[in-house]
Amino acid sequence: MSIYSDYLQEIEERKELGLHPKPIDGAELLSVIIDQIKDLDNEFREDSLNFFIYNVLPGTTSAAEVKAKFLKEIILKEEVVKEITPTFAFEQLSHMKGGPSVKVLLDLALGSNIEIAKEAAKVLKTQVFLYEADTAQLEDAYQLGNPIAKELIESYAQAEFFTKLPEIEEEIEIVTFVAGIGDISTDLLSPGADAHSRSDRELHGQCMFEHNKEMQKELLALKEKHPNKRVMLIADKGTMGVGSSRMSGVNNVALWTGIPSSPYVPFINIAPVIAGTNGIAPIFLTTVGVTGGIGIDLKNWVKQKDAEGNTIVDEEGEPILKEEYSVTTGTVLTINTKTKKLYKDGKEVKDISTALTPPKKEFIKAGGSYAVVFGKKLQTFACKVLGIDVPQVYATAKEVSIDGQGLTAVEKIFNRNAVGTTPGKTLHAGSNVRVEVNIVGSQDTTGLMTSQELENMAATVISPIVDCGYQSGCHTASVWDDKSKANIPRLMKFMNDFGLVTARHPEGKYHAMTDVIHKVLNDLAVDDWDVIIGGDSHTRMAKGVAFGADSGTVALALATGEATMPIPESVKVTFKGEMKSYMDFRDVVHATQQQMLNQFDGENVFQGKIIEVHIGTLTSDQAFTFTDWTAEMKAKASICISEDETLIESLEISRDRIQIMIDKGMDNPKQDLKGLVDKANTRIIEIKTGTKSALKPDADAKYYQEVVIDLDKIIEPMIADPDVNNEDVSKRYTHDNIQPLSFYGGTKKVDLGFIGSCMIHKGDMKILAQMLKNIEAQNGEVKFNAPLVVAPPTYNIVDELKAEGDWDVLVKYSGFEFDDSAPKGLARTKYKNMLYLERPGCNLCMGNQEKAEAGDTVMATSTRLFQGRVVRDTEEKKGESLLSSTPVVVLSTILGRTPTIEEYQAAVDGIVLTKFKPSTKQLVG
């Protein structure tokens, strides 16, 4: 069969799924389609025209290159297609977003035919995705006196590509759709199990609301009833978009409720309107901005206060809430973008100025944040060529500077890495800053979307500003199925060619490394002053400051080496007291969340803030357990403040692990990994010599709040419980329900245990091995009354455990050990009561490959307890994902139930758990 016949066959198969033809991204297929267009008698000519005009992906896809070339031939009248006039060809080029289309337009604009040049210039004045090769060509022509080049550069200097866009509507009528009560995870909008289809936007759209067709029909009916209104998706009594950035979640919301970005590019919608009673999760809100959407903090339910200002609580001690205004599905509201208010029946119900700040309104006007970022870059280039100051077109970057006030750790990092700010001005929280990015990580289930975003913004190589980019393979590690085999090699080749270090080499030149991305990035961050951006909410390193991001923001960081964001306020966390010998540091992490909520009357003061944790004495491996969990605390990010000696030890560990990657042959042609080793060595010398000590805040820094965690109060293991049967639906599946082990009375049945994910380190694996040896010594055997799945985070850990003898212990008690030469091709659906030693990677935590049996109660070291993530419900029983420390998970699977505190203390007696003693030093600069 021909490639076109194959495409027709695929179209028929998609029809059966209710889908349209898949957008074309390949040069070979489009070349055949163009030949059929040229053949006036071809039976497929009409369809081929439609495919060419309406169904080709833009940017730097190979199809876009072929399309741009053919449009150029039509404009030059080298080819004649009656349905595509030269004028229409220019219109097509204007929607192709840079890359080959800009090259064609520049060639035409700087060519000898003045009429064509003028038309090309008209289109170029609307384009922003120009790269160094494009601007260099334009500057060369300007220096040679080309009048069109001068006209273009003058237009760019005035940012006419932005100023001549239509202003945003003053009033936006919306109709509400309540997607759920309580926190809404991004899994509801884009389930992890459907990660394989994310790059096929229409297909992936079918999984919206976790494939709930009734909800989808209800949404469509609402749109049909209100054809002139925008649908606002709402998390009532909760926060929208918790869990991850999930660009695919925003893409799905936009696909169902947004506006098409172009009539010639299918299934790419923009401008969704999203809201939550408690706002939008921080990184999800960033993703909304990528698409020019609006994210609203409704505050439609408020806590009731008594005459003294104290919160009124019910019999169970829960705050009593009052509904200030209803947002029930079908409620009509009006957003006024000038007054920045939300109206209902003409009456103001909420000030929404935080959703309509000047930068956010620019994103809305430009159709997304990319166009603003690239527009500013293009304007700066043009003004430099002309030798003029940059005209104030965009909103001035907000610069907050407070005389006499010291800096928090994050304020110091932002001041160090900021670009384009007023020289000599010290910036504090609230400032909006462009910062250079040191490390960028792309993970494998969002990586295909990142590669598409890079193609759409016409980027072809990683920015030289970035110290290192890394493409992981961890989210598809546990099951190497047909979907993974089709997607991942393609992704690795693209990213390898783009200049990233990749977990898999496209030609298999080194052993595939499926290490958990957050663990790798934690090692690649070799400076406590670094800025890290990663395609996952758990990008929260223990060195530097790291921000989890959507696939688009990752693409932007890779292409430009920059990120733009406000400097967040910080919450300072310190510790007092003494940690009990039988407690694990995971219990300290959970207790931090619990004690914080108790201290602040149930208010999560961490939400949207930087958690500056004065960890002091824990190396980055162990401290990462805290920073990792801050995603579940709904914080924007976290920063660890360490003693000098501890930071040196952390940097030495990172340096040596990077060297192992180099020894495996993983470095790229630019030798970025070697550069990181050199950078680590330099930083170590700086600290040892006192030239520049470890990052610390100023003593007079100002914090949003300060939280002191009392270690003396942590007297038993702490468990994050999804509380699946709570009568108040809004209280289910939050990470705020932290219970002590005794709450379960040693009777709660546990069906499966999971030790793995980014929350564990080598120490956890050694604890597991020692517990198994102790249990055998006590009982004469190790008998599992529930399955225990173990997935080490990295291959380095496996190698170290093998060298130290612990891996042999685990193998001795296991019934399954992963085999890289024959990886699993199918996910398990049933588990036996035994130990499974799985391949390093995310495994059950991600929920996109393997899951527990439906209805199970799972005890895990994982991070996510959302409905359906690790375990689905059955009609008879809700699946539960309880999160705890490694010792609790081990003992729960041995017993088949939660242990009593006495059983727990006996089981860990003599085992060295993750120790933590608060620093006695003043951790301030």
N, C-alpha and C positions, 0 to 999 in steps of 0.2 A: 504493500500500500504506500501511496505517496504521503508526504508530511501533511498535505492539505486534507487528504482523505482521513488521516488519523485525527485531524482537528475536527472534521465533521462528525466522526464517530464519537469523539469526546463530547461534542455538543449534544448529540442524541442522549448520551449517558447522563449528562447534566440536566437535560430536560426532565428526565424521570425523577430527578431530585428537586424539580421546581427551580432550576438555576439557569441563568443566561450563559452565553459563551464566555469562556475564561478569557480575560484580557491577554493580549499577545505581547510577549516580551522578547521573543527570539527572532534573529535576523533571517534565518533560513525560511521560516514559515511566511514572514512578511514579504520576502523577496518573491516567493511563489504567488502570493496574493497580488503583488504589483504586476507581475507578468500577466495574470488573469485580467487585471484592469486594462492593461494595454491591448489585450486581445478583445476587440469589440464583439466578436462572436462567441466568446467563452460563456458556457452555460452558468458559470459561477460568478460572472462579472459583477452583477448587482450586489450580491452578498459580499463579494470582495471589496467593493467600494465602501460598504457600510463598516466592514471590519477595519479597513484602513482609516476611515475618518473617525469612527467612534470607539474603537476597541484596541488601541495600541497604548501601552504604558509609556509615559514620558521619561524625561531625564536622560540617564546614560545607559539605558538598556540597549542591547544590540539592535532591537527592533526600532528604537527611537533613532538610531543612527541611519538606518536604511530609510525610514520615513522622512527624515530631514533632507537626506540627499535627493529623494524623489521630488519633494516639494520644491527644492532649489531648481531642479531641472524644469519643473512646471513654470516657475517664476521666470526663468531665463528662456522659456518657450522652446527648450530642447525636447520637451515632451508636451503633448497636448491631451488633456483630459477634460472633456466638456463639462463634467460635473464638478471639477475642481479648477476654478479660475485662479489666476495669479493672486487676486485679492483674497480669495478664500484660502489659498495656500499660505499667505502671510498670517491669516487668522489662526490657521492650524499651528503654525510655528509659535505663535504667541502663547499657546497653551501647553508647550512642550517642556517648559521649566529648565532651560539651560542645557549645558553639555553640547551635543551635536547641533541642536537647534540654534544656540547662540553662535556657534562657529559659523553656521550657514548665514545667519543674519549679519554677522560682522563682515564676512566675505562679501556679501551683497552690499552692505552699507559703505564699505570702503572700496568698492569696485568702480569701474569706469562708467557704468550706466547710471547717470544722475537721477533719472526718474525712479529706477528700482532702488537706488541708494536712499532716496528720500523716504520711500515706503518702508524699507528695512529699518531705517532710523526711527520711524514712528513706533514700530513694534519694539525695538531695542530700548526705547525710553521707558517702556513698561516692565522691563525685565530686571531682576535683581541677582539672579544666580550666575554671576560672572566670577571666574577664578583667575589666578595669576596669569595663565596663558592668554586669557581673553583680555584682561586689562592691559597686559604688556603689548598686545597687538594694537589695542586702541591708543595707548600712549605713544607708541612708535609712529602711528599715523598722524597723531596730533603734532608731534615734534617735526614731522615733515610738512606740516601746513595743511593737512587735509581738513576742509571745512566741515564735513560731516562728523569727523572725529571730534572737532572742537564743539560742535553743536551737542553731541552726545555727552561729552564730559561736562559741559556747562549744565545740561539737564540733570545729570547725576549729582552734581554739586548742590543743586537746589532740591534734590530728592523728589523730582517730579513723579517718579514711579510710585511714590507714596502720597504726595500732596494732591495729585489729580485723581486719586481713588474717590469713589462716593463716600460721603460721611456716613457714619453708622446711624441707623434709625433712632429717632428721638424716643419713640415708644415701640416696645416689642410686646405684642400680646402673646401670652402663653396659657397653656392649659396643663394642669398637673396630672402626673401619673405616679402614684405611689408604688414603687417597685418592691418595697418591703418595710417592715417595722423593725426598728433597731438598726445596728450597724449593718451595712451592706458590703460584703466582700467583693472584690473585683472578680472572684470566681463566679459570681452570679451573672456577671456581664460577659465574661469570657472564661469558661471553665478550663482548668489546667489540663483536663483529659482531652481537650480539643486543640492543644497547642500546635499539633502538626498542621492544622489548616489555617493558621493565622495569616499567612501570606496570601491566601486566596480569600479576599475580603468578603465576597458574597457568600461563599460556602461557610466561612467562619461565622457569618451573621446568623446562620441557622441555629447556632448554639446559645443565642441570647436568652437570658433568664434560665440558664441551664436546660435548654431545650424545652422549656415549658410552653407548649403551643397555645394553651389557653390564654396565658399572659400575652403572648405575641399577638393573638387575635384581638384581645382587648385593646392593646395599644394601637393596632391598625384601625379598629373601629373608632377609637377616640380621634385619631388623625382625620378619618373620613368625616366625622361629625364636626370637626373644627378645622376645615381646610386652610384657613387663613391665619392659623395660630401655630406657634411653636410648642412642641411638647416638652415639658420640664420633668425629668426623671428625678424622683425624690426618695431619700431614705428618711422616713418619718420616725421621730424619736431616736435617731441615730446619726452616725457619720457615714457619708457616701464614699465608697472606694477604698475601704481599709484593706490592708493585706499586701498590695503591690501597686506599682505604677500602672502596669497592664495597659499599654497603648492599644492593644487589641480590644480592651474593654471600652475605651473611649471611641475607638473606630466603630465598634458595634453600636454604641449609643448613637453616634453620628449617622451611621448607616440607616438606623430605624427612625431617627427623629431630626437629623440635621439637614443641611443644604448641600447640593452637589457642588463640588469645587470647580467643575468645568463640564460643559455639555459634551466634551469630546474625550473625557477620561471616566470610565465607569467605576462605580462603587467606592469612590473616594469622596466622602462627604465631610463637611466641616461644620463648625458653629453649633455644637450641642449645648443645651442648657441643662445643668445638673445641680441638684441641691440636696441638703441634708439639714435636719434639725440642729445637729451639732457640726454643720459645715461639711467640708470635703477633706479627706485625708491629704496631708501635705503634698506627697509626691504625685498623687492622682490629680490634684489641682494643677500641678505643673503640666501634666499631660493634657488637661483640658485647654490650657493656654496654647499648647502646640497647635491645636486645631482652631484657634480663634473662638473658643467656646466661652461660656459664662458659668462660673461655679458660685453658688450662693449659700451663705450661712443663714438659715431661716430663723433659728431661735424661736420657733413657733410654740415650743413647750418650755416653760420656765419653772424653776423651783419656787415654792411658796415660802415666804418669810414671816416670822411673827413680829410683834411690835419692837422687839429688841434687835431685830435683824438676823435672828437665827433661823436656819433652815427647818421647816416643819417636816417631820418624818412620820411614816406609818408605823404599824405595830412591829414590822420586821426591821425597822430602822432605815428604810429606804425613803429618800426625799419624795415628797408629794409634788407632782407636777400639775401645772395648769396650762391648758391650751389657749394661747393668746389669740390665735387665728387658725382656721382650718385650712389644710391643704389636701383634703380628700380628693381622690381621683376625680377629674372632671371640673375642678375648681378653676375658674378663669381669673388670671392675675395679669397685671401690666408692669413691665419693667420700664422705668423712665431713665434713659441713659444720661440725661442732662441733670435732673435733680438727684439722680442716683438713689432713687427710692423704689420700693415695691408697693404696688397699689392693689387693693381689692375693692371692687365696686366704687372706684373713685376715691377711696380713703387710704391713706398711707398706713401700711402695716409693718414695714421694716426699712431701716436705712441699709442700703446694700453698697455703700461707697467702697468697701474693701474689695468687692467684686468688679468694680468699675474704676479702678485707679487709672491714671493717665497711661502707664505702660500697657495695662490690660486692654484699655480701649483701643490702643494702637494695634494690639494683636487682633482684636475683633475687626478693625477696619482693614487690616492687611490680609486677613484670612488665615492668620496663624503667626506664631512667633518667629518661624524661620525667615519669613519675608522681611520682618523688622530687623533681625540680626544681620542678614546679608545686605539689607538696604543701608544700614548704618555703615557697614564696612565699605560698600561701594561709594557712598557719599564721601567718606573720609579719603578714599583713594583719589576721587575726582578733585577735591579741594587741594590735596597735596600737589597734584599735577598743575593745577592753576595757580598755586601759591597763595591761596586765600584762606581765611578762617572758615571753619565749618559753620554754615548758617544754622540757626536754631530752628530746626524743622520738627524733630521729634521732641517729646517731652523731656525736659532736663532730668538727668538722673538725680534722684533724691539723695542728697548728701547730708547726713545728720552728724554733726560734730559738737560735742559738749565739752567746753573748756573745763579743765581740772578733773575730768572723770577718766579713770583708768580703763583698760581694755580687758575684756574677757578673752579666752583663748581663741574663740572663733573670730572675734573682731580683729585680733592680731593676725590670724591667717589671711583674712580677707584684705586687710591693709597691705600685707606683704605681696599678695598675688593680684591685686586690683590693677586694671588698665583703664585709661581714659578718664581718671578722676582728677579733681583739682590738685595740682602739684602742692605737696607739703601739707595737705589737709588730712587730719586724722578722722577716720570714719567710725561711727558707732552703729549699734543695732537700729534698723529702720532704713538705713541707706540702701539704695539699689545699685548693685555693683556688677561690672563685668570682671570676671576673674579668669586667669589662665589656669588650665587644667593639666595636672601632671600625669595621672594614670586614668585610663578609660577601659572599662570592662564591658564586654558584650556576652550575654549568655545565649545558649543554643535554641531555646524555644521562642525567644524574641529576636534572635539574631537575623533571621530571614527578613523580618520587618525592618530591622536596622539597615540591612543591605538595600532593601527597597527604598528606604528614606534617603540613603546616600545616593542611590541612582536618581531619585526624584529631585534632589538638590544638586545633581550633576557633579558630585564629588568623585574623584578617582584615586586619591592618595591621602593617607593620614597626615594631619597637620604636623609640621616639624616642631611645633611647640610642645606636643605631647611626648613625655619621656618614654611611655610604652603603652600600647593598646593590647588587650588580651581577649581572645575569643575562646569561651569555655565549651566543654562538651558534657557537662555534668547533669543537665536536666533530661538527657536522653541516654543516660548511662546504663540504667538497670535492664532495659529491654531494647535490644538492637533489632527492631522489627523493620518491616518493609518501608514504613513511613520514615523512620530514622535513616535507613539506608539511602532513601531517595533525597531527603532534605539536607542531612548534615554534611556529606562530602561537598555538595554544591556550596553550602554556606562557608565551609572551611577554605575552599578555593578562593571564594570572593574575598574573604577577610585576609587570607594570606597574601593575595595579590595586592590588597589595599594597604598592606604594611603592618598588620597586627601579628603578634605571636599567637599561634593557634594551637589548641589542645590536640588537634589531629593534623598531621601534615597531609596535604592533598594527595601526595604520592606515597604516603606511608613510610617516610624516611625515619620516623622514630615511633616508639610505642605510643599508642593513643593514650592520652592522659584525661581521664574523666573526673578529675578532682573538682570538688565544689568550688565554684567561682569565687565566693566570698573569702574562702581560705587562701586561694591563690592571690587575690588582690590584697589581702592582709599581709602577705609576704612581699608583694611588689611595691607596696607603700613603704619606702625606705627613708622617709623624712617626715618628722612630726609637723612640718609646715606645709605638707603636700595638700592639694585638692584632688579628690578622686571622684569620678562619676562612673556609675555602673548600672547596667540594665536590670536591676532587681532591687526591691525595697530593702533587702538585707545588705546592701553595700554600705556598711557602717564599720569602718576599719578602726583598729585600736591605735593607729598612728595617723596623724593628720586629721582632716575632716572629710568624710565621704558622704555622698548624696546618692540615694537610690533614684533612678530616673527611668522614664519611658524610653522605648526604642528610638524615638525621634530625637530626644535630648541627647542620647548617647551618640546618635549619628552626627548631630550638630557639634558635639564635643570632639568627635573624631575628625570631622572636616575642618573645624576652625580652631581647635585647641582652646576654646573658651566656653564659658557658661555665664549666664546672667541671672541673678536672683537677688532678693533682698538679704541683707545680713540679719539673720534671725536673732531674737532675744535668747538668752541662755538661762537655764535653771541649774544651779550649782548643787551637786550631790556629794555630801561627805559622810563619813562613817564614824561611829563611836562604839565602844564596848568591845566584846571579845567573841569570836566565832567559836561555837561548840565544836569539839573534835570530831563528832559524828555527823556534822552537817557538811553539805557540799556547796560550792559557790553558786550553783544553780538556785539553791534555796535563798541565797542572798539576793539574787536577781529578782526572783518572784516577790520576796519580802519588800524589796524597794518599791515595787509597784503598789503593793498592799499598804505599806506604811505611808506612802505619799498620798494615796486616796484618803486614808484616815486623817492625815494631818490637814487636808484641805477640804474637808466636808464633802468628799465624793467628787470634787472637781479635779479633772486630770490636768494639772498644771504643766505636764510634759507636752501636751498636744501642740504640734506645730513649732516647738521650740528646740533649741540645741540642749542636750543633756551634757553638761560638763561634769564628768564623774572623776572625782579625785581618787583614782584607783591606786596610785602610788607604787605599790610593791608587786603587782601582778604583771608578768610578761604579756606581750600582745596576744599570744595564743590563748591564754586563760582570760585575759581582759576582754577578748572578743566575745566571750559568752555574754557579757553585759551589753556591749555596744550592739551586738546582734539583736538582742531582745528589745532594744529601744524602738525598733520598728513596730513591735506589738504595743509599746507604750504610746504609739502615735506621735512620736517625736519626729522632728525634721531630720535630725542627725544626732551624733554623739561624739564627744571628744574625751579622750583619756588623758588625764594629767599624771605623769609618771615621775618618779625619782630618776635622777641622771643614770644611776647604776642599772636600774631596771630597763630604761630605754636602750642603753648600750647592749644589754643582753638580748633584747627583742630585735634590735637591728642586726646583731650577729647571727641570730637564728634565721632571719629573713635573708640576709646575704648568702648564707650557706645553702639555703633551699633554692635560691635563684641560681646559684652555681650548679646545683644538681640539674636544673632545667637546661642550663647551658651544656653540661656534660652529656645530656641525653640528645643534644643536637637541636634543641627547640629555638635557639636564638634566630632572629630574622637577619636579612642581609645588612641592615643598619646597625646590628649588634646592640639593640636596645637593652637586652638583658645584661650584657656586659656593662653598659652604661649605668644600670641600676646598681650593680655590684660596686662600681667605682663611687657612685653617689653615696651608698651606704658606708663605705670606708671613710669617705670624707666627713660624713656626719658624725661617725664614731670618734674620729680624731678631734672634731670641733668640741664634742662634749668632754672627752678625756682631758683636753688641754685647757678647758674653761673658756675657749674662744666664744662658744655659743652653747649655753646649757639647754636642757630639755625645755620644750614649750611650757610656759606657765602663765596664768592670768596675772594681771596686776592686782595688788592688794586692795586697791580702791575701785576695782571694776564693779559695775552695777548689774545686778541680776533681776530677772523677772520674779523669781522666787528662789529660796534656798531650802533644801531638804536635807535633814540629817537622819540617817538610817541607824537605828539602834540594834547592833548585832546581838546584844543580850536578850532581845525579845524573840529571836529566832531559835526556838527550842525544839522544833520538829520539821521534817521535810514539808515543803510547800508545793502545792499542785494547782496549776491553772486548769480550771474546770469549765467546759462549755455550758454547763447548767441547762441541758437540752430540754428539760421538762418544766422549766420555770413558767408559771402561768402568764407572766408578763413577757410577751414575745421579744420585746426590745431588750430584755436582760439576757437573752440566749446568745451564745457564740461570741461573747466579748472576752477579751483577755484580762478583764478587770476582776473576774470572780476567782480569787486566789484562796484556796482552802488548805488548812493543815492536814497532815496525814490522818490524824485521829478523827477527823470529820467522817471518815468512811468506816470507822469501827472495825477495820480488818475483815470486812465482809463483802466488799464490792467486787463482783466477778470481773476478771480481766481476761479478754479473749485473745489478745495479741500484744506483744511488746515490740517497740522499735527503738533501737539505739543507732543514731545517725544524724544526718543533716549538719548544717553549719554550726549548730550549737555545741557540738562536742569537739574535743581535741584528743591528742594522744593519751593524755592522762585518763580520760574516760575509758579508753580501750584497755588500759592497764588495770583499771578498777574492775572492769568486767572479768578479765582473766583471773585476777586474784580472788574475786568473789566465787568464781566457779571452783577454784582449787579449795577454797575454804569450805564450800558446801559439800564437796566430795569428802573432805577430811572429816566433816561433822556427821554426814549421813551415809557414807560409804559409796554413794553414787550421786550423779547429777541427773535429776529427773525433771523435765519441763512439763508443767501442767497447762501451759499455753505456749504458742510459738513465739520465738524471739528472733526478729530480723535485725541484723547488724550490718550497717553500711559505713565503713570508715570514710572520713571526709576526703582523704588524699592517698595517693600511692606512696608518698614519702612516709606517711605514718605506717602504712603496711610494711614498707621496707625496714623502718626502724624497729617495729615490733618483731619482725622476723630476726633481725640481728640480735635483739635482746631476749629472744626465746618466748615472748608472750604470744606470738602468732601460732606457734605450735600448740600452745595450751588451748587456744580458741578452736583450732582445727580438731583437736582431740574430742571436744564436746559437741562439735557441729555435725549436722546431717547433710549440709550442703556447703560447698566452697566454690566461689566464682571461678570461672575458667575463661581467661581472655581469648584463648584460641577458639573457644566455642561459646560466645555470649548468648544469653537467652534470646530467643526470637519471639517468645510470647510471654505476656504478663501472667503471673499466677492468679488463679481464682480461688484456690484452696491452700491452706497451710496445715502442716502437721505439727504436733507438739515437739518441736526440736529447734535447734539453733541454726539459722541460715546466715552464712558469711557471704554477703553480697559485694558486688563490685563497688569500688569507691564512686561516690556520686550522691545525688539527692535522694533517689529511691522513693520511699513512701511519702516523704515530706512534700514533694512537688505535686503529687496527685495526678500527674499526666500520664503515668505508665502503670505502675502497680498500685493497688489499693488493698486495704484489709477487706475481709469478707463483709458484705453489707450487714448492718445491724450490730457489728462488733463493738465492744468497748476496748479501745486501744490505749495503752499507757506508753508514752513516747517522749523522747528527748527533743522532739521536733519544735517548730515554731508556730505552726498553724493549727488552730482548732476549729476552723470554720466548717459549716455544714457541707458534707460531701467532699471535702478536700482529701482527707486520708481515708475516710470510710463513709459510705452512703447509708441512707436509712432503708429500712424495710417497712412494710405495712404494719408489722407487729412491734417493731422496736427501732428507736432512733440510734444511729451510729454515734459513738462518743469518742472524742480524741482528747484524752487527758494528758497534760504536759508536765513532766517532772524531771528529776535528776536521774543519772545513770543507775545508781544503786537501787532506787525505787523501782525503776523499770525491770532490772534484773530479778529482783526479789518477787515482783508481781507475776512474772512469767513462771518462775519456779513454783510459786504457790498457786497460781491461777486465780489470784485475788489480791486485793490491796493488803499489804502487811500491817500488823499493829506496830506501834512505835517500839515496843519491846523486841519484836522480831527483827525490825529494821536495825536497831542498835546492836543486836547480837550479830547480825550478818555483816556489819561493816567494822566490827571490832578489830583493831589492829591494821586496818587498811588506811593508807594515806590518801585521803580525799583532797580535793582542790582546796588548799589552805589559803586563807586571806587574813591578813592583819593590817589594819589601817596604818598608813604612814604616820610616823611621829614627826616628820619634817614639815616645815611650812611650804606648801606647794604653791607659792606665789612668786612672781617676778619682783 
